[in-house]
Amino acid sequence: MEFRWNAWNVRHISHHGIVPEEAEKVVLGARRPFPLAREDDKWLVWGRGNGGRWVQVVYVLDDDDVVFVIHARPLTDREKHRLRRKTR
């Protein structure tokens, strides 16, 4: 799987304390029920990032299946609780 990074998406995720390598790790490590399809051909993944923290990544795929991350941030406590209930 190939990722496409540019100044915009690197800067955007950095506002949430995420680096490209961490976002890639979450996408590549996706486990059921992820990735989840979202509107506008977007995909959502929750997974473990650096240091084991839970991270949400939203991305789109281009025609060549190249991943373009459009959003990434740490999960909230409420989201982590919901994830634990989902994966039991």
TIZAKOL-318989 format. One record per residue: residue number from 1; y, x, z of N, C-alpha, C in turn. Coordinates in steps of 0.05 Angstrom, whole numbers. Each point is the difference from the previous one (the first is absolute). Layout:
<roke><num>NUM</num><n_Y>Y</n_Y><n_X>X</n_X><n_Z>Z</n_Z><ca_Y>Y</ca_Y><ca_X>X</ca_X><ca_Z>Z</ca_Z><c_Y>Y</c_Y><c_X>X</c_X><c_Z>Z</c_Z></roke>
...
***
This chain:
<roke><num>1</num><n_Y>-23</n_Y><n_X>17</n_X><n_Z>0</n_Z><ca_Y>23</ca_Y><ca_X>-17</ca_X><ca_Z>0</ca_Z><c_Y>25</c_Y><c_X>18</c_X><c_Z>0</c_Z></roke>
<roke><num>2</num><n_Y>19</n_Y><n_X>-7</n_X><n_Z>-17</n_Z><ca_Y>24</ca_Y><ca_X>16</ca_X><ca_Z>-2</ca_Z><c_Y>24</c_Y><c_X>-15</c_X><c_Z>11</c_Z></roke>
<roke><num>3</num><n_Y>18</n_Y><n_X>14</n_X><n_Z>13</n_Z><ca_Y>24</ca_Y><ca_X>-12</ca_X><ca_Z>12</ca_Z><c_Y>24</c_Y><c_X>11</c_X><c_Z>-15</c_Z></roke>
<roke><num>4</num><n_Y>20</n_Y><n_X>-18</n_X><n_Z>-3</n_Z><ca_Y>25</ca_Y><ca_X>8</ca_X><ca_Z>-12</ca_Z><c_Y>22</c_Y><c_X>-2</c_X><c_Z>21</c_Z></roke>
<roke><num>5</num><n_Y>13</n_Y><n_X>23</n_X><n_Z>4</n_Z><ca_Y>22</ca_Y><ca_X>1</ca_X><ca_Z>20</ca_Z><c_Y>26</c_Y><c_X>8</c_X><c_Z>-14</c_Z></roke>
<roke><num>6</num><n_Y>22</n_Y><n_X>-12</n_X><n_Z>9</n_Z><ca_Y>26</ca_Y><ca_X>8</ca_X><ca_Z>-9</ca_Z><c_Y>19</c_Y><c_X>0</c_X><c_Z>23</c_Z></roke>
<roke><num>7</num><n_Y>25</n_Y><n_X>7</n_X><n_Z>-4</n_Z><ca_Y>19</ca_Y><ca_X>2</ca_X><ca_Z>22</ca_Z><c_Y>3</c_Y><c_X>-26</c_X><c_Z>14</c_Z></roke>
<roke><num>8</num><n_Y>-1</n_Y><n_X>-23</n_X><n_Z>-15</n_Z><ca_Y>5</ca_Y><ca_X>-26</ca_X><ca_Z>13</ca_Z><c_Y>-22</c_Y><c_X>-7</c_X><c_Z>19</c_Z></roke>
<roke><num>9</num><n_Y>-26</n_Y><n_X>1</n_X><n_Z>-8</n_Z><ca_Y>-21</ca_Y><ca_X>-9</ca_X><ca_Z>18</ca_Z><c_Y>-5</c_Y><c_X>20</c_X><c_Z>23</c_Z></roke>
<roke><num>10</num><n_Y>4</n_Y><n_X>26</n_X><n_Z>-5</n_Z><ca_Y>-2</ca_Y><ca_X>19</ca_X><ca_Z>22</ca_Z><c_Y>21</c_Y><c_X>-5</c_X><c_Z>21</c_Z></roke>
<roke><num>11</num><n_Y>25</n_Y><n_X>-4</n_X><n_Z>-9</n_Z><ca_Y>22</ca_Y><ca_X>-6</ca_X><ca_Z>19</ca_Z><c_Y>-5</c_Y><c_X>-27</c_X><c_Z>15</c_Z></roke>
<roke><num>12</num><n_Y>-9</n_Y><n_X>-19</n_X><n_Z>-15</n_Z><ca_Y>-4</ca_Y><ca_X>-27</ca_X><ca_Z>12</ca_Z><c_Y>-20</c_Y><c_X>1</c_X><c_Z>22</c_Z></roke>
<roke><num>13</num><n_Y>-23</n_Y><n_X>12</n_X><n_Z>-4</n_Z><ca_Y>-20</ca_Y><ca_X>1</ca_X><ca_Z>21</ca_Z><c_Y>8</c_Y><c_X>18</c_X><c_Z>23</c_Z></roke>
<roke><num>14</num><n_Y>16</n_Y><n_X>21</n_X><n_Z>-6</n_Z><ca_Y>8</ca_Y><ca_X>19</ca_X><ca_Z>20</ca_Z><c_Y>18</c_Y><c_X>-14</c_X><c_Z>21</c_Z></roke>
<roke><num>15</num><n_Y>14</n_Y><n_X>-22</n_X><n_Z>-8</n_Z><ca_Y>17</ca_Y><ca_X>-15</ca_X><ca_Z>19</ca_Z><c_Y>-17</c_Y><c_X>-12</c_X><c_Z>22</c_Z></roke>
<roke><num>16</num><n_Y>-26</n_Y><n_X>-3</n_X><n_Z>-5</n_Z><ca_Y>-19</ca_Y><ca_X>-11</ca_X><ca_Z>20</ca_Z><c_Y>-18</c_Y><c_X>22</c_X><c_Z>12</c_Z></roke>
<roke><num>17</num><n_Y>7</n_Y><n_X>25</n_X><n_Z>-5</n_Z><ca_Y>-15</ca_Y><ca_X>23</ca_X><ca_Z>12</ca_Z><c_Y>-26</c_Y><c_X>5</c_X><c_Z>-14</c_Z></roke>
<roke><num>18</num><n_Y>-3</n_Y><n_X>-8</n_X><n_Z>-25</n_Z><ca_Y>-25</ca_Y><ca_X>4</ca_X><ca_Z>-15</ca_Z><c_Y>5</c_Y><c_X>21</c_X><c_Z>-22</c_Z></roke>
<roke><num>19</num><n_Y>-20</n_Y><n_X>17</n_X><n_Z>-4</n_Z><ca_Y>2</ca_Y><ca_X>20</ca_X><ca_Z>-22</ca_Z><c_Y>-21</c_Y><c_X>-8</c_X><c_Z>-21</c_Z></roke>
<roke><num>20</num><n_Y>4</n_Y><n_X>9</n_X><n_Z>-25</n_Z><ca_Y>-18</ca_Y><ca_X>-7</ca_X><ca_Z>-21</ca_Z><c_Y>-30</c_Y><c_X>5</c_X><c_Z>6</c_Z></roke>
<roke><num>21</num><n_Y>-6</n_Y><n_X>23</n_X><n_Z>12</n_Z><ca_Y>-28</ca_Y><ca_X>6</ca_X><ca_Z>6</ca_Z><c_Y>-13</c_Y><c_X>-21</c_X><c_Z>18</c_Z></roke>
<roke><num>22</num><n_Y>16</n_Y><n_X>-10</n_X><n_Z>19</n_Z><ca_Y>-10</ca_Y><ca_X>-20</ca_X><ca_Z>19</ca_Z><c_Y>-5</c_Y><c_X>-26</c_X><c_Z>-15</c_Z></roke>
<roke><num>23</num><n_Y>18</n_Y><n_X>-8</n_X><n_Z>-17</n_Z><ca_Y>-3</ca_Y><ca_X>-25</ca_X><ca_Z>-15</ca_Z><c_Y>-25</c_Y><c_X>2</c_X><c_Z>-18</c_Z></roke>
<roke><num>24</num><n_Y>-3</n_Y><n_X>23</n_X><n_Z>-13</n_Z><ca_Y>-24</ca_Y><ca_X>4</ca_X><ca_Z>-17</ca_Z><c_Y>-26</c_Y><c_X>-2</c_X><c_Z>17</c_Z></roke>
<roke><num>25</num><n_Y>0</n_Y><n_X>12</n_X><n_Z>23</n_Z><ca_Y>-23</ca_Y><ca_X>-1</ca_X><ca_Z>18</ca_Z><c_Y>-8</c_Y><c_X>-29</c_X><c_Z>6</c_Z></roke>
<roke><num>26</num><n_Y>20</n_Y><n_X>-16</n_X><n_Z>6</n_Z><ca_Y>-5</ca_Y><ca_X>-28</ca_X><ca_Z>7</ca_Z><c_Y>-12</c_Y><c_X>-15</c_X><c_Z>-24</c_Z></roke>
<roke><num>27</num><n_Y>12</n_Y><n_X>4</n_X><n_Z>-24</n_Z><ca_Y>-10</ca_Y><ca_X>-14</ca_X><ca_Z>-24</ca_Z><c_Y>-28</c_Y><c_X>9</c_X><c_Z>-7</c_Z></roke>
<roke><num>28</num><n_Y>-5</n_Y><n_X>26</n_X><n_Z>1</n_Z><ca_Y>-26</ca_Y><ca_X>11</ca_X><ca_Z>-8</ca_Z><c_Y>-22</c_Y><c_X>-8</c_X><c_Z>21</c_Z></roke>
<roke><num>29</num><n_Y>8</n_Y><n_X>-4</n_X><n_Z>25</n_Z><ca_Y>-19</ca_Y><ca_X>-7</ca_X><ca_Z>21</ca_Z><c_Y>-3</c_Y><c_X>-30</c_X><c_Z>4</c_Z></roke>
<roke><num>30</num><n_Y>11</n_Y><n_X>-16</n_X><n_Z>-18</n_Z><ca_Y>-1</ca_Y><ca_X>-29</ca_X><ca_Z>4</ca_Z><c_Y>-29</c_Y><c_X>-10</c_X><c_Z>4</c_Z></roke>
<roke><num>31</num><n_Y>-3</n_Y><n_X>-17</n_X><n_Z>20</n_Z><ca_Y>-25</ca_Y><ca_X>-12</ca_X><ca_Z>7</ca_Z><c_Y>3</c_Y><c_X>-30</c_X><c_Z>1</c_Z></roke>
<roke><num>32</num><n_Y>-22</n_Y><n_X>-14</n_X><n_Z>-5</n_Z><ca_Y>1</ca_Y><ca_X>-29</ca_X><ca_Z>-1</ca_Z><c_Y>15</c_Y><c_X>-11</c_X><c_Z>25</c_Z></roke>
<roke><num>33</num><n_Y>16</n_Y><n_X>-19</n_X><n_Z>-3</n_Z><ca_Y>5</ca_Y><ca_X>-17</ca_X><ca_Z>-23</ca_Z><c_Y>22</c_Y><c_X>10</c_X><c_Z>-19</c_Z></roke>
<roke><num>34</num><n_Y>8</n_Y><n_X>25</n_X><n_Z>3</n_Z><ca_Y>22</ca_Y><ca_X>11</ca_X><ca_Z>-16</ca_Z><c_Y>-11</c_Y><c_X>15</c_X><c_Z>-25</c_Z></roke>
<roke><num>35</num><n_Y>16</n_Y><n_X>2</n_X><n_Z>-21</n_Z><ca_Y>27</ca_Y><ca_X>-10</ca_X><ca_Z>-3</ca_Z><c_Y>1</c_Y><c_X>-30</c_X><c_Z>-5</c_Z></roke>
<roke><num>36</num><n_Y>21</n_Y><n_X>-12</n_X><n_Z>8</n_Z><ca_Y>5</ca_Y><ca_X>-29</ca_X><ca_Z>-4</ca_Z><c_Y>20</c_Y><c_X>-4</c_X><c_Z>-22</c_Z></roke>
<roke><num>37</num><n_Y>-6</n_Y><n_X>-18</n_X><n_Z>-19</n_Z><ca_Y>19</ca_Y><ca_X>-6</ca_X><ca_Z>-21</ca_Z><c_Y>23</c_Y><c_X>-16</c_X><c_Z>11</c_Z></roke>
<roke><num>38</num><n_Y>24</n_Y><n_X>6</n_X><n_Z>-9</n_Z><ca_Y>24</ca_Y><ca_X>-14</ca_X><ca_Z>7</ca_Z><c_Y>14</c_Y><c_X>-9</c_X><c_Z>-25</c_Z></roke>
<roke><num>39</num><n_Y>21</n_Y><n_X>-16</n_X><n_Z>3</n_Z><ca_Y>15</ca_Y><ca_X>-10</ca_X><ca_Z>-23</ca_Z><c_Y>12</c_Y><c_X>23</c_X><c_Z>-16</c_Z></roke>
<roke><num>40</num><n_Y>7</n_Y><n_X>-5</n_X><n_Z>-24</n_Z><ca_Y>13</ca_Y><ca_X>19</ca_X><ca_Z>-18</ca_Z><c_Y>-18</c_Y><c_X>25</c_X><c_Z>-5</c_Z></roke>
<roke><num>41</num><n_Y>-26</n_Y><n_X>-4</n_X><n_Z>-1</n_Z><ca_Y>-19</ca_Y><ca_X>22</ca_X><ca_Z>-5</ca_Z><c_Y>2</c_Y><c_X>23</c_X><c_Z>20</c_Z></roke>
<roke><num>42</num><n_Y>7</n_Y><n_X>-6</n_X><n_Z>24</n_Z><ca_Y>1</ca_Y><ca_X>20</ca_X><ca_Z>22</ca_Z><c_Y>-26</c_Y><c_X>0</c_X><c_Z>15</c_Z></roke>
<roke><num>43</num><n_Y>-6</n_Y><n_X>23</n_X><n_Z>13</n_Z><ca_Y>-24</ca_Y><ca_X>3</ca_X><ca_Z>17</ca_Z><c_Y>9</c_Y><c_X>9</c_X><c_Z>27</c_Z></roke>
<roke><num>44</num><n_Y>-14</n_Y><n_X>-10</n_X><n_Z>21</n_Z><ca_Y>6</ca_Y><ca_X>7</ca_X><ca_Z>28</ca_Z><c_Y>-24</c_Y><c_X>13</c_X><c_Z>13</c_Z></roke>
<roke><num>45</num><n_Y>5</n_Y><n_X>21</n_X><n_Z>14</n_Z><ca_Y>-21</ca_Y><ca_X>14</ca_X><ca_Z>15</ca_Z><c_Y>10</c_Y><c_X>6</c_X><c_Z>28</c_Z></roke>
<roke><num>46</num><n_Y>-17</n_Y><n_X>-5</n_X><n_Z>20</n_Z><ca_Y>5</ca_Y><ca_X>10</ca_X><ca_Z>27</ca_Z><c_Y>-22</c_Y><c_X>20</c_X><c_Z>6</c_Z></roke>
<roke><num>47</num><n_Y>8</n_Y><n_X>23</n_X><n_Z>11</n_Z><ca_Y>-20</ca_Y><ca_X>20</ca_X><ca_Z>7</ca_Z><c_Y>11</c_Y><c_X>22</c_X><c_Z>17</c_Z></roke>
<roke><num>48</num><n_Y>-17</n_Y><n_X>18</n_X><n_Z>7</n_Z><ca_Y>8</ca_Y><ca_X>22</ca_X><ca_Z>18</ca_Z><c_Y>14</c_Y><c_X>22</c_X><c_Z>-16</c_Z></roke>
<roke><num>49</num><n_Y>23</n_Y><n_X>8</n_X><n_Z>11</n_Z><ca_Y>15</ca_Y><ca_X>21</ca_X><ca_Z>-12</ca_Z><c_Y>-2</c_Y><c_X>26</c_X><c_Z>16</c_Z></roke>
<roke><num>50</num><n_Y>21</n_Y><n_X>16</n_X><n_Z>0</n_Z><ca_Y>1</ca_Y><ca_X>25</ca_X><ca_Z>15</ca_Z><c_Y>-2</c_Y><c_X>-5</c_X><c_Z>30</c_Z></roke>
<roke><num>51</num><n_Y>-16</n_Y><n_X>16</n_X><n_Z>13</n_Z><ca_Y>-4</ca_Y><ca_X>-3</ca_X><ca_Z>29</ca_Z><c_Y>-13</c_Y><c_X>-26</c_X><c_Z>8</c_Z></roke>
<roke><num>52</num><n_Y>-12</n_Y><n_X>-14</n_X><n_Z>-19</n_Z><ca_Y>-14</ca_Y><ca_X>-24</ca_X><ca_Z>7</ca_Z><c_Y>17</c_Y><c_X>-25</c_X><c_Z>2</c_Z></roke>
<roke><num>53</num><n_Y>26</n_Y><n_X>3</n_X><n_Z>-6</n_Z><ca_Y>17</ca_Y><ca_X>-24</ca_X><ca_Z>3</ca_Z><c_Y>-6</c_Y><c_X>-19</c_X><c_Z>-23</c_Z></roke>
<roke><num>54</num><n_Y>4</n_Y><n_X>-26</n_X><n_Z>5</n_Z><ca_Y>-4</ca_Y><ca_X>-21</ca_X><ca_Z>-20</ca_Z><c_Y>24</c_Y><c_X>-3</c_X><c_Z>-17</c_Z></roke>
<roke><num>55</num><n_Y>-5</n_Y><n_X>-1</n_X><n_Z>-27</n_Z><ca_Y>22</ca_Y><ca_X>0</ca_X><ca_Z>-19</ca_Z><c_Y>-6</c_Y><c_X>-22</c_X><c_Z>-21</c_Z></roke>
<roke><num>56</num><n_Y>22</n_Y><n_X>-13</n_X><n_Z>-9</n_Z><ca_Y>-2</ca_Y><ca_X>-19</ca_X><ca_Z>-22</ca_Z><c_Y>12</c_Y><c_X>13</c_X><c_Z>-25</c_Z></roke>
<roke><num>57</num><n_Y>-14</n_Y><n_X>-3</n_X><n_Z>-22</n_Z><ca_Y>9</ca_Y><ca_X>10</ca_X><ca_Z>-26</ca_Z><c_Y>-1</c_Y><c_X>-23</c_X><c_Z>-20</c_Z></roke>
<roke><num>58</num><n_Y>22</n_Y><n_X>-3</n_X><n_Z>-15</n_Z><ca_Y>1</ca_Y><ca_X>-19</ca_X><ca_Z>-22</ca_Z><c_Y>4</c_Y><c_X>16</c_X><c_Z>-25</c_Z></roke>
<roke><num>59</num><n_Y>-16</n_Y><n_X>-6</n_X><n_Z>-21</n_Z><ca_Y>3</ca_Y><ca_X>15</ca_X><ca_Z>-25</ca_Z><c_Y>-6</c_Y><c_X>-18</c_X><c_Z>-24</c_Z></roke>
<roke><num>60</num><n_Y>7</n_Y><n_X>10</n_X><n_Z>-23</n_Z><ca_Y>-7</ca_Y><ca_X>-12</ca_X><ca_Z>-25</ca_Z><c_Y>-16</c_Y><c_X>20</c_X><c_Z>-17</c_Z></roke>
<roke><num>61</num><n_Y>-15</n_Y><n_X>-11</n_X><n_Z>-18</n_Z><ca_Y>-16</ca_Y><ca_X>17</ca_X><ca_Z>-19</ca_Z><c_Y>12</c_Y><c_X>-3</c_X><c_Z>-28</c_Z></roke>
<roke><num>62</num><n_Y>4</n_Y><n_X>23</n_X><n_Z>-13</n_Z><ca_Y>10</ca_Y><ca_X>-2</ca_X><ca_Z>-28</ca_Z><c_Y>-24</c_Y><c_X>-4</c_X><c_Z>-19</c_Z></roke>
<roke><num>63</num><n_Y>5</n_Y><n_X>-1</n_X><n_Z>-25</n_Z><ca_Y>-21</ca_Y><ca_X>-5</ca_X><ca_Z>-20</ca_Z><c_Y>-22</c_Y><c_X>20</c_X><c_Z>0</c_Z></roke>
<roke><num>64</num><n_Y>6</n_Y><n_X>24</n_X><n_Z>10</n_Z><ca_Y>-20</ca_Y><ca_X>22</ca_X><ca_Z>1</ca_Z><c_Y>-13</c_Y><c_X>2</c_X><c_Z>28</c_Z></roke>
<roke><num>65</num><n_Y>4</n_Y><n_X>-21</n_X><n_Z>17</n_Z><ca_Y>-10</ca_Y><ca_X>0</ca_X><ca_Z>27</ca_Z><c_Y>12</c_Y><c_X>22</c_X><c_Z>18</c_Z></roke>
<roke><num>66</num><n_Y>24</n_Y><n_X>8</n_X><n_Z>-6</n_Z><ca_Y>15</ca_Y><ca_X>19</ca_X><ca_Z>17</ca_Z><c_Y>14</c_Y><c_X>-16</c_X><c_Z>22</c_Z></roke>
<roke><num>67</num><n_Y>-3</n_Y><n_X>10</n_X><n_Z>24</n_Z><ca_Y>11</ca_Y><ca_X>-13</ca_X><ca_Z>24</ca_Z><c_Y>29</c_Y><c_X>7</c_X><c_Z>3</c_Z></roke>
<roke><num>68</num><n_Y>18</n_Y><n_X>-20</n_X><n_Z>2</n_Z><ca_Y>28</ca_Y><ca_X>4</ca_X><ca_Z>6</ca_Z><c_Y>6</c_Y><c_X>-14</c_X><c_Z>26</c_Z></roke>
<roke><num>69</num><n_Y>4</n_Y><n_X>15</n_X><n_Z>22</n_Z><ca_Y>5</ca_Y><ca_X>-11</ca_X><ca_Z>27</ca_Z><c_Y>28</c_Y><c_X>-10</c_X><c_Z>0</c_Z></roke>
<roke><num>70</num><n_Y>3</n_Y><n_X>-25</n_X><n_Z>9</n_Z><ca_Y>27</ca_Y><ca_X>-12</ca_X><ca_Z>1</ca_Z><c_Y>9</c_Y><c_X>-5</c_X><c_Z>29</c_Z></roke>
<roke><num>71</num><n_Y>-19</n_Y><n_X>2</n_X><n_Z>19</n_Z><ca_Y>8</ca_Y><ca_X>-4</ca_X><ca_Z>28</ca_Z><c_Y>-22</c_Y><c_X>12</c_X><c_Z>18</c_Z></roke>
<roke><num>72</num><n_Y>8</n_Y><n_X>11</n_X><n_Z>22</n_Z><ca_Y>-19</ca_Y><ca_X>10</ca_X><ca_Z>20</ca_Z><c_Y>14</c_Y><c_X>1</c_X><c_Z>27</c_Z></roke>
<roke><num>73</num><n_Y>-14</n_Y><n_X>-8</n_X><n_Z>21</n_Z><ca_Y>11</ca_Y><ca_X>0</ca_X><ca_Z>26</ca_Z><c_Y>-22</c_Y><c_X>-2</c_X><c_Z>21</c_Z></roke>
<roke><num>74</num><n_Y>5</n_Y><n_X>9</n_X><n_Z>25</n_Z><ca_Y>-20</ca_Y><ca_X>-4</ca_X><ca_Z>21</ca_Z><c_Y>-3</c_Y><c_X>-30</c_X><c_Z>6</c_Z></roke>
<roke><num>75</num><n_Y>-24</n_Y><n_X>-8</n_X><n_Z>8</n_Z><ca_Y>-5</ca_Y><ca_X>-28</ca_X><ca_Z>7</ca_Z><c_Y>13</c_Y><c_X>-6</c_X><c_Z>27</c_Z></roke>
<roke><num>76</num><n_Y>8</n_Y><n_X>-25</n_X><n_Z>3</n_Z><ca_Y>11</ca_Y><ca_X>-9</ca_X><ca_Z>26</ca_Z><c_Y>-24</c_Y><c_X>-4</c_X><c_Z>19</c_Z></roke>
<roke><num>77</num><n_Y>6</n_Y><n_X>-3</n_X><n_Z>26</n_Z><ca_Y>-21</ca_Y><ca_X>-5</ca_X><ca_Z>19</ca_Z><c_Y>-14</c_Y><c_X>-27</c_X><c_Z>-6</c_Z></roke>
<roke><num>78</num><n_Y>15</n_Y><n_X>-19</n_X><n_Z>-9</n_Z><ca_Y>-12</ca_Y><ca_X>-26</ca_X><ca_Z>-7</ca_Z><c_Y>-19</c_Y><c_X>3</c_X><c_Z>-24</c_Z></roke>
<roke><num>79</num><n_Y>8</n_Y><n_X>15</n_X><n_Z>-20</n_Z><ca_Y>-18</ca_Y><ca_X>4</ca_X><ca_Z>-23</ca_Z><c_Y>-25</c_Y><c_X>15</c_X><c_Z>8</c_Z></roke>
<roke><num>80</num><n_Y>3</n_Y><n_X>20</n_X><n_Z>17</n_Z><ca_Y>-24</ca_Y><ca_X>15</ca_X><ca_Z>9</ca_Z><c_Y>-19</c_Y><c_X>-18</c_X><c_Z>15</c_Z></roke>
<roke><num>81</num><n_Y>10</n_Y><n_X>-18</n_X><n_Z>16</n_Z><ca_Y>-17</ca_Y><ca_X>-20</ca_X><ca_Z>14</ca_Z><c_Y>-14</c_Y><c_X>-18</c_X><c_Z>-20</c_Z></roke>
<roke><num>82</num><n_Y>14</n_Y><n_X>-9</n_X><n_Z>-20</n_Z><ca_Y>-12</ca_Y><ca_X>-17</ca_X><ca_Z>-21</ca_Z><c_Y>-21</c_Y><c_X>15</c_X><c_Z>-15</c_Z></roke>
<roke><num>83</num><n_Y>4</n_Y><n_X>25</n_X><n_Z>-6</n_Z><ca_Y>-19</ca_Y><ca_X>17</ca_X><ca_Z>-14</ca_Z><c_Y>-26</c_Y><c_X>3</c_X><c_Z>16</c_Z></roke>
<roke><num>84</num><n_Y>3</n_Y><n_X>5</n_X><n_Z>26</n_Z><ca_Y>-23</ca_Y><ca_X>3</ca_X><ca_Z>17</ca_Z><c_Y>-17</c_Y><c_X>-26</c_X><c_Z>0</c_Z></roke>
<roke><num>85</num><n_Y>13</n_Y><n_X>-23</n_X><n_Z>0</n_Z><ca_Y>-15</ca_Y><ca_X>-25</ca_X><ca_Z>-1</ca_Z><c_Y>-14</c_Y><c_X>-4</c_X><c_Z>-26</c_Z></roke>
<roke><num>86</num><n_Y>13</n_Y><n_X>8</n_X><n_Z>-22</n_Z><ca_Y>-11</ca_Y><ca_X>-3</ca_X><ca_Z>-27</ca_Z><c_Y>-25</c_Y><c_X>17</c_X><c_Z>-5</c_Z></roke>
<roke><num>87</num><n_Y>0</n_Y><n_X>24</n_X><n_Z>12</n_Z><ca_Y>-21</ca_Y><ca_X>19</ca_X><ca_Z>-6</ca_Z><c_Y>-24</c_Y><c_X>-1</c_X><c_Z>20</c_Z></roke>
<roke><num>88</num><n_Y>0</n_Y><n_X>-19</n_X><n_Z>17</n_Z><ca_Y>-22</ca_Y><ca_X>-2</ca_X><ca_Z>19</ca_Z><c_Y>-25</c_Y><c_X>-11</c_X><c_Z>-13</c_Z></roke>
***
